[in-house]
Amino acid sequence: MKRVFPAFFMTFVVSSSAKRHKQMHFNKVHHIAIIVSDYQASQKFYTQILPFEVIKETYRKERNSYKLDLSLNGQYQLELFSFPGAPPRPSFPEAIGLRHLAFEVDDVAGTKAVLEEKGVAVQDIRVDEITGKKFAFFEDPDGLPLEIYQQ
């Protein structure tokens, strides 16, 4: 049985959808911000163990806080913030909020080996049951879950 909709109904749906998409358009993720408990340890971790490059470091006297802007391959910006007295992040059991940050890599096993050579504990490699791709988790100095994920 063929259903016929009045013309006004179809016009409403199309124009409502078009307006909704015209008003809001996301181009990309601009940055990811992380509050760290030990600024020096996190700076070393992200720039010497992981391959992030420093864009800019700013000390904000009024907040007694550092902001470190980092990039990955000149594309993505990661911001590290130091805030005195910031509460710890509850991770176990998993808490509401950012679950983890994942990095795409060409070789999960090879990246895991390099991280371990640099003293980073990395969980066993697993296979995503949905995509069939390999991945493994590790943590930053504050216990933020990080993931390496096969391209």
Order of alpha helices (4+ residues) and beta strands (2+ residues): alpha-beta-alpha-beta-beta-beta-beta-alpha-beta-beta-beta
